[in-house]
Amino acid sequence: MESHLLLSQQLGQLLLKTNHIMATAESCTGGGVATAITDVAGSSAWFDRAFVTYSNEAKMEMLGVKSQTLDLYGAVSEPIVLEMVNGALVNSKATIAVSISGIAGPGGATEDKPVGTVCFAWANNIDWRKVETKYFDGDRASVRSQAITYALQVVIEYLSENAK
């Protein structure tokens, strides 16, 4: 998607300017953020790796998400994405990361977590942590696209405000 490419190009310029390396930990977006990033030629200079952890087992094995947290809050929750983003930083050479878990639909919704519920966490390796839940409208593809856009936009905003 063209808007994802433009955002990824902008993100890459900011990551280079601020000497950051990025990683992603994705569930409902299935690697969509990483795809958008790696669509940019030269992204290997500022992107380390992606964790696509669709199952709970993958979240635990690859990112160190705790089974107790999953049992208590469910995979689509702010505590889970916080553990995911921390795991992405610990298990990579990245200095900044984003994690995403959500319900893109059409199934999987509950009364308190409707289709379009997406939880995000962003962190750097020093002191920045941001956790947020958003609600997106539309079909599966639309929810996933909006989540990818939002994930990129927040990192861009943070880096723009904190550029050297």
C-alpha positions in Angstrom: 0.0 0.0 0.0 1.4 3.4 -1.1 0.7 5.2 2.2 2.5 2.4 4.1 5.5 2.8 1.8 5.6 6.6 2.3 5.4 6.2 6.1 8.1 3.5 6.1 10.4 5.8 4.0 9.8 8.6 6.5 10.4 6.2 9.4 13.7 5.0 7.9 15.0 8.5 7.5 14.2 9.3 11.2 15.7 6.0 12.4 18.9 6.7 10.6 19.0 10.3 11.8 18.5 9.2 15.4 20.7 6.1 15.2 17.9 3.7 16.1 17.4 0.1 14.9 13.8 -1.2 14.8 12.2 -4.5 15.4 8.5 -5.5 15.3 6.5 -8.1 17.3 3.2 -8.7 15.5 0.2 -10.9 15.9 -3.0 -9.7 14.1 -1.0 -7.8 11.4 0.9 -11.0 10.5 4.1 -9.2 9.7 2.5 -6.3 7.9 4.5 -3.7 9.7 7.7 -5.5 8.9 6.6 -5.9 5.2 5.9 -2.2 5.0 9.3 -1.4 6.4 11.2 -3.9 4.3 9.5 -2.6 1.1 11.9 0.3 1.5 15.3 -0.3 -0.3 18.1 -0.1 2.2 15.9 -0.8 5.3 18.5 -3.3 6.5 20.5 -0.3 7.7 17.7 0.5 10.3 15.6 -2.6 10.6 16.8 -5.7 12.5 14.0 -8.3 12.6 10.4 -9.1 13.0 8.6 -11.6 15.3 5.3 -12.8 13.9 3.8 -14.4 16.9 0.3 -15.4 15.9 -0.2 -18.1 18.5 0.1 -17.8 22.2 2.9 -20.4 22.2 4.9 -18.3 19.8 4.4 -15.2 22.0 5.8 -17.2 25.0 8.6 -19.0 23.1 9.9 -16.1 21.0 9.1 -13.1 23.1 9.0 -14.4 26.7 5.3 -13.5 27.2 4.2 -15.2 30.5 1.4 -17.8 30.4 0.0 -16.2 33.6 -0.4 -12.9 31.7 -2.1 -14.6 28.8 -4.5 -16.5 31.3 -5.3 -13.3 33.2 -5.7 -10.8 30.3 -5.9 -12.7 27.1 -3.7 -12.3 24.0 -5.5 -9.1 22.9 -4.6 -6.9 25.9 -2.2 -4.1 26.9 -0.2 -6.2 29.3 0.5 -8.7 26.5 1.7 -6.2 24.0 3.9 -4.6 26.7 5.5 -8.0 27.3 5.7 -8.5 23.5 7.5 -5.2 22.9 9.9 -5.9 25.8 10.6 -9.3 24.4 11.3 -7.9 20.9 13.9 -5.5 22.4 15.6 -8.2 24.5 15.7 -10.8 21.7 17.1 -8.5 19.0 19.7 -5.8 18.3 16.9 -3.2 18.1 16.8 0.0 20.1 13.2 0.7 19.4 10.2 -1.7 18.8 6.5 -1.9 18.3 4.1 -4.8 19.2 0.6 -5.4 18.0 -2.2 -7.8 19.0 -5.8 -7.5 18.0 -9.0 -8.9 16.6 -9.1 -8.2 12.8 -12.2 -10.4 12.3 -14.5 -11.5 11.1 -14.5 -13.9 14.1 -12.8 -13.9 17.4 -14.7 -11.0 19.0 -16.0 -11.0 22.5 -18.4 -8.6 24.2 -15.6 -6.5 25.7 -13.3 -7.0 22.7 -15.2 -6.4 19.5 -13.7 -6.9 16.0 -11.4 -4.0 15.3 -9.9 -4.0 18.8 -6.1 -3.6 18.5 -3.6 -3.2 21.3 -0.2 -1.6 20.6 3.0 -1.1 22.6 6.0 0.9 21.6 9.3 1.1 23.5 12.9 2.0 23.2 15.9 0.5 25.0 16.2 3.5 27.4 13.0 5.0 28.9 10.2 5.3 26.4 7.1 3.1 26.8 3.7 3.7 25.3 0.7 1.3 25.4 -2.6 2.0 23.7 -5.8 0.2 22.6 -7.5 1.5 19.4 -10.8 0.5 17.8 -10.8 0.4 14.0 -13.8 0.0 11.7 -14.0 -2.2 8.6 -13.3 -5.6 7.4 -10.2 -7.7 8.2 -8.0 -6.1 5.6 -9.0 -2.7 6.6 -8.5 -3.3 10.3 -5.0 -4.7 9.6 -4.1 -1.8 7.3 -5.2 0.8 9.8 -3.2 -0.9 12.5 -0.1 -1.0 10.4 -0.5 2.7 9.6 -1.0 3.6 13.2 2.0 1.6 14.4 4.2 3.4 12.0 2.8 6.8 12.7 3.4 6.6 16.4 7.1 5.7 16.0 7.4 8.6 13.5 5.8 11.0 15.9 8.0 9.9 18.8 11.2 10.1 16.7 10.2 13.5 15.2 9.7 14.9 18.7 12.9 13.4 20.1 15.3 13.8 17.1 18.8 15.0 18.0 
